[in-house]
């Protein structure tokens, strides 16, 4: 019997149907677009299995909690994350069922369906020490929440994120783990709290966002972790600008920039410079805002320095084009804003569904302000296709702004658009 076949039996995946069901469910939770056939599964169980592709490798790693190398697979393939983690028995630590732990860490409601035998097993904290594999699974759970937020916005993901944060806190307070794992768990609590705050911010629940970011800042201070502090200050800067507190936003962005200089990542510094530019534009300091945005554009293309933190993955040319468009909007140059907002929408990756909806509505707003009523109305109505799967308070607020603008324009296309947008809002509110 091969290592993979034995591991499948131990996890309740003896039949191809059972394995394929949970493989695809796990891929859905992780946000990985990959599928496996019955024939592929049978080849994987053979004595000389083929090397899985990078996406399948990642799903296998999440399902079993160990590197697929330890299951007998050659690899890793190009682009796969390499983590060699032995089975608990090989480490001499108490055995904790990985699938029960994974379901607990992600929340059973997110997708992974487990057989009754696995669901009845005791989770970590009552029988077994927490090890590196469990930590990786918790971090993978947080990563999947980031992906859900990027695609659908914060309103619907908030409950899952809060559950994830509570779960990590429970593990910290009820489980056994070495000191090296302790710091990583505390860091995960801080990062999860930042994300809960971000989701509350996106849902336009600003008081809740402040509370979570305050908790995260306590953790960052305790751990003296620069990256976590920078995450928090960047988020709070964005919120300050959103709440018409641009001076606070600028101070927070500058505090983040001071810390980022010590990490040496050009992309990270570019992101923060863009936040500085946003605050400066709201303060009416157009020249200084333009200078900081030019610096952000210069930094984002630099190949030297350290790689950026994972949480900055969204930052790039689309984000900078959007910031430039907002800068011109604040200065009242709406025709110039339209040019950059078009570019932002064109460059935005389609996996960022919430951002695409926000970008298109912002473009519609600028078009209307620039006097391009017909095109602005068309984009406003066209944005509804993005909103079908997006739950974001910020996006909903922008939709209301565009609707109000069109309502005060004397044009047939504007009136028709207002009717459609109002009907959409009414129908969705009643759903």
C-alpha positions in Angstrom: 0.0 0.0 0.0 1.4 3.4 -1.0 1.7 6.3 1.5 -0.9 8.3 -0.3 -3.4 5.3 -0.3 -2.8 4.7 3.4 -3.3 8.4 4.2 -6.5 8.4 2.2 -7.9 5.4 4.2 -6.9 7.0 7.5 -8.8 10.2 6.6 -11.9 8.3 5.4 -11.2 8.7 1.7 -10.9 5.1 0.6 -13.3 5.5 -2.3 -12.7 7.8 -5.3 -16.1 9.5 -4.8 -15.3 10.4 -1.1 -11.9 11.8 -2.0 -13.1 13.8 -5.0 -16.0 15.3 -3.1 -13.7 16.6 -0.3 -10.9 17.6 -2.7 -13.2 19.9 -4.7 -14.9 21.2 -1.5 -11.4 22.1 -0.1 -10.4 23.7 -3.3 -13.6 25.9 -3.1 -12.8 26.9 0.4 -9.2 27.9 -0.6 -10.4 29.7 -3.7 -8.3 27.5 -5.9 -9.6 26.7 -9.4 -8.7 23.1 -9.9 -10.4 19.8 -10.5 -9.4 16.2 -10.3 -10.9 13.2 -12.1 -11.5 9.6 -10.9 -8.7 8.5 -13.3 -6.2 11.0 -11.8 -7.1 9.9 -8.3 -6.4 6.3 -9.2 -3.1 7.2 -10.7 -2.1 9.1 -7.5 -2.8 5.9 -5.6 -0.4 4.0 -7.8 3.2 3.0 -6.8 4.7 5.8 -9.0 2.2 8.7 -8.9 2.7 11.6 -11.3 3.6 15.0 -9.9 0.4 17.1 -9.2 0.2 20.6 -10.7 0.8 23.5 -8.3 -2.9 24.2 -7.5 -3.6 20.5 -6.8 -0.5 20.4 -4.7 -1.8 23.2 -2.6 -5.2 21.5 -2.0 -3.5 18.2 -1.1 -1.3 20.1 1.4 -4.4 21.6 3.0 -6.3 18.4 3.1 -3.6 16.3 4.7 -1.7 19.0 6.6 1.6 17.7 5.3 3.7 18.2 2.2 2.6 15.9 -0.7 6.2 14.8 -0.8 5.6 12.8 2.4 2.6 11.1 0.6 4.9 9.8 -2.1 4.5 12.4 -4.7 7.4 13.8 -6.7 7.9 17.5 -6.7 7.0 20.1 -5.7 5.9 21.6 -9.1 6.9 25.1 -10.1 4.9 27.7 -8.2 4.0 25.5 -5.3 4.6 26.4 -1.7 7.2 24.1 -0.2 6.8 23.1 3.4 8.1 19.8 4.7 6.2 18.9 7.9 6.4 15.3 9.3 3.4 13.4 10.5 2.6 13.9 14.2 3.7 10.4 15.0 7.1 11.0 13.4 7.6 14.1 15.5 6.6 12.3 18.7 3.7 14.6 19.4 0.2 13.5 20.2 -1.9 12.8 17.1 -4.5 15.5 16.4 -6.8 14.7 13.5 -5.9 17.1 10.7 -9.3 17.0 9.0 -11.2 17.8 12.2 -8.7 20.6 12.8 -9.0 22.0 9.3 -12.8 21.9 9.5 -12.7 23.6 12.9 -10.2 26.3 11.7 -12.1 27.2 8.6 -15.6 26.7 9.9 -17.6 23.8 8.8 -20.1 26.1 7.1 -17.5 27.3 4.6 -17.7 24.1 2.5 -15.7 21.1 3.6 -18.0 18.2 4.3 -16.6 15.6 6.7 -17.9 12.1 7.4 -19.5 11.6 10.8 -16.5 9.7 12.2 -14.3 12.7 11.5 -16.7 15.3 12.8 -16.9 13.5 16.2 -13.2 13.7 16.8 -12.0 16.0 19.5 -10.4 19.2 18.2 -7.0 20.6 19.4 -7.0 22.0 22.8 -8.5 18.9 24.4 -6.3 16.2 23.1 -3.0 17.0 21.5 -0.4 19.7 21.0 -0.5 22.3 18.3 2.3 22.0 15.7 3.5 23.6 12.6 1.0 21.8 10.4 -2.0 23.1 12.4 -0.5 26.6 12.3 -0.3 26.4 8.5 -3.9 25.3 8.3 -5.0 28.2 10.5 -3.1 30.6 8.3 -4.6 29.0 5.2 -8.0 29.6 6.7 -7.2 33.3 7.0 -5.8 33.4 3.5 -9.1 31.9 2.2 -11.0 34.7 4.0 -8.8 37.3 2.2 -9.7 35.7 -1.1 -13.5 35.7 -0.3 -13.3 39.3 0.7 -11.5 40.3 -2.5 -14.1 38.5 -4.6 -17.3 39.3 -2.7 -16.7 42.2 -0.2 -16.9 42.3 3.5 -20.6 42.1 4.5 -21.0 38.3 4.0 -17.5 37.3 5.1 -17.5 39.1 8.4 -19.2 36.3 10.4 -16.6 33.7 9.1 -13.7 36.0 10.0 -15.0 36.6 13.5 -15.4 32.9 14.0 -11.8 32.3 12.8 -10.5 34.9 15.2 -12.4 33.4 18.1 -11.1 30.0 17.2 -7.5 31.0 17.2 -8.0 32.8 20.6 -9.6 29.6 22.0 -6.7 27.5 20.8 -4.2 29.9 22.4 -6.0 29.7 25.7 -6.8 25.9 25.8 -4.1 24.1 23.9 -0.5 23.1 24.4 2.3 24.3 22.1 6.0 25.2 22.1 7.2 28.8 22.5 8.0 29.0 18.8 4.4 28.3 18.0 3.1 30.7 20.7 4.4 33.8 18.9 3.1 32.7 15.6 -0.4 32.1 17.1 -0.4 35.5 18.7 0.7 37.0 15.3 -2.2 35.2 13.7 -4.6 36.7 16.2 -3.3 40.1 15.3 -3.6 39.6 11.6 -7.1 38.0 12.0 -8.2 41.0 14.1 -6.9 43.4 11.4 -8.9 41.5 8.8 -12.0 41.6 11.0 -11.5 45.3 11.2 -11.1 45.6 7.5 -14.3 43.7 6.8 -16.2 45.9 9.2 -14.7 49.0 7.4 -15.8 47.6 4.1 -19.3 47.0 5.5 -19.2 50.6 6.7 -19.4 49.7 10.3 -16.6 52.0 11.4 -16.9 51.7 15.2 -16.5 48.0 15.0 -13.5 48.4 12.6 -11.8 50.7 15.1 -12.4 48.2 17.9 -10.7 45.4 16.1 -7.8 47.5 14.9 -7.3 48.6 18.5 -7.1 45.0 19.6 -4.7 44.2 16.8 -2.5 47.2 17.7 -2.2 45.9 21.2 -1.0 42.5 19.8 1.5 44.3 17.5 2.9 46.3 20.4 3.2 43.3 22.6 5.0 41.3 19.8 7.0 44.4 18.5 6.0 43.3 15.0 6.6 46.0 12.4 4.7 44.4 9.6 1.6 44.1 11.8 1.9 47.7 12.9 2.1 48.8 9.3 -1.0 46.8 8.3 -2.9 48.5 11.1 -1.7 52.0 10.4 -2.4 51.6 6.6 -6.0 50.4 7.3 -6.6 53.2 9.9 -5.3 55.8 7.4 -7.8 54.7 4.8 -10.6 54.8 7.4 -9.6 58.3 8.5 -9.8 59.6 4.9 -13.2 57.8 4.5 -14.5 59.6 7.5 -13.2 63.0 6.4 -10.3 63.1 8.8 -7.5 63.5 6.3 -5.0 65.0 8.7 -5.3 61.9 10.9 -5.0 59.8 7.7 -1.8 61.5 6.7 -0.2 61.1 10.2 -1.1 57.4 10.2 0.3 56.9 6.7 3.5 58.6 7.7 3.9 56.5 10.8 3.5 53.4 8.6 6.1 54.8 6.1 8.6 55.3 8.9 8.3 51.7 9.9 8.3 50.4 6.3 11.7 52.0 5.6 13.1 49.4 8.0 11.6 46.5 6.1 13.1 47.5 2.7 10.2 46.5 0.4 9.6 49.0 -2.5 6.1 47.7 -3.1 5.1 48.2 0.5 6.5 51.7 0.5 4.6 52.4 -2.7 1.3 51.3 -1.2 1.9 53.7 1.8 3.0 56.6 -0.4 -0.3 56.2 -2.3 -2.2 56.4 1.1 -0.2 59.6 1.9 -1.2 61.0 -1.5 -4.8 60.3 -0.9 -4.8 62.1 2.5 -2.9 65.1 1.0 -5.4 65.4 -1.9 -8.2 65.6 0.6 -6.3 68.3 2.5 -6.2 70.3 -0.7 -2.4 69.9 -1.1 -2.4 68.9 -4.7 1.3 69.5 -5.4 2.4 67.4 -2.5 -0.2 64.7 -3.3 1.1 64.5 -6.9 4.7 64.2 -5.6 3.9 61.3 -3.3 1.9 59.5 -6.0 4.7 59.9 -8.4 7.0 58.3 -5.8 4.5 55.5 -5.4 4.5 54.8 -9.1 8.3 54.8 -9.2 8.6 52.4 -6.2 6.0 49.9 -7.5 8.2 48.9 -10.5 11.5 48.6 -8.6 13.0 45.2 -8.7 15.4 45.6 -5.9 14.8 45.3 -2.2 12.9 42.7 -0.2 9.7 41.1 -1.5 6.4 42.7 -0.3 4.3 41.2 2.5 1.6 38.9 1.3 -1.2 41.3 2.4 -0.1 43.8 -0.2 -0.9 41.5 -3.1 -3.7 43.8 -4.3 -1.4 46.8 -4.8 -0.2 47.5 -8.3 -0.9 49.7 -11.3 -4.7 49.4 -11.1 -4.6 50.6 -7.5 -2.3 53.5 -8.4 -4.5 54.5 -11.4 -7.5 54.5 -9.1 -5.7 56.7 -6.6 -4.7 59.1 -9.4 -8.3 59.3 -10.5 -9.4 60.1 -7.0 -6.7 62.8 -6.7 -8.0 64.5 -9.9 -11.6 64.2 -8.5 -10.6 66.0 -5.4 -9.0 68.7 -7.5 -12.2 69.0 -9.6 -10.5 67.8 -12.8 -13.1 65.3 -13.7 -12.2 64.7 -17.3 -8.6 63.9 -16.2 -10.0 61.6 -13.5 -12.0 59.7 -16.1 -8.9 58.8 -18.0 -7.2 57.2 -14.9 -10.4 55.5 -13.6 -10.8 53.8 -17.0 -7.3 52.5 -16.8 -7.8 51.3 -13.2 -10.9 49.3 -14.3 -9.1 47.9 -17.3 -6.1 46.8 -15.3 -7.9 45.4 -12.3 -7.7 41.6 -12.0 -11.1 40.0 -12.2 -10.5 38.0 -9.0 -11.0 41.4 -7.2 -14.8 41.5 -7.7 -15.4 44.1 -5.0 -12.8 46.5 -6.4 -14.1 46.1 -9.9 -17.5 47.1 -8.7 -16.2 50.1 -6.8 -14.0 51.2 -9.7 -16.8 51.1 -12.2 -19.2 53.1 -10.0 -16.4 55.6 -9.3 -15.9 55.9 -13.0 -19.6 56.4 -13.5 -19.5 59.2 -10.9 -16.7 61.0 -12.6 -18.3 60.7 -16.0 -21.5 62.3 -14.7 -19.5 65.1 -13.1 -17.6 65.6 -16.3 -20.9 66.1 -18.2 -20.8 62.7 -19.9 -24.2 61.8 -18.7 -25.0 59.0 -21.2 -21.8 57.1 -20.7 -21.9 57.7 -16.9 -25.5 56.3 -16.8 -24.4 53.3 -18.9 -21.5 52.5 -16.6 -23.8 52.9 -13.5 -26.3 50.4 -14.9 -23.5 48.1 -16.1 -22.1 48.0 -12.6 -25.1 46.0 -11.5 -23.6 42.9 -13.0 -20.7 43.2 -10.6 -23.0 43.8 -7.7 -24.9 40.5 -8.0 -22.2 38.7 -5.9 -20.7 41.6 -4.0 -21.7 42.6 -0.4 -19.9 45.7 0.5 -21.1 48.8 2.4 -18.6 51.0 0.6 -19.9 49.8 -2.8 -23.5 50.3 -1.8 -22.7 53.8 -0.6 -21.0 54.6 -3.9 -24.1 53.3 -5.7 -26.3 55.7 -3.7 -24.0 58.6 -4.6 -24.1 57.8 -8.3 -27.9 57.4 -8.2 -28.3 60.8 -6.5 -26.1 62.5 -9.1 -28.1 61.0 -12.0 -31.3 62.0 -10.3 -30.4 65.7 -10.6 -29.4 65.4 -14.3 -32.1 66.3 -16.9 -31.5 63.6 -19.4 -33.5 60.6 -20.6 -30.6 58.1 -20.0 -30.2 59.5 -16.5 -33.8 59.0 -15.6 -33.9 55.5 -17.1 -30.7 54.7 -15.1 -32.1 56.1 -11.9 -35.2 53.9 -12.3 -33.1 50.7 -12.8 -30.7 51.6 -9.9 -33.5 52.4 -7.5 -35.4 49.2 -8.4 -32.2 47.2 -7.9 -31.6 48.8 -4.5 -35.2 48.2 -3.5 -35.2 44.6 -4.6 -31.9 43.8 -3.0 -33.0 45.4 0.2 -36.1 43.3 0.4 -34.2 40.1 -0.4 
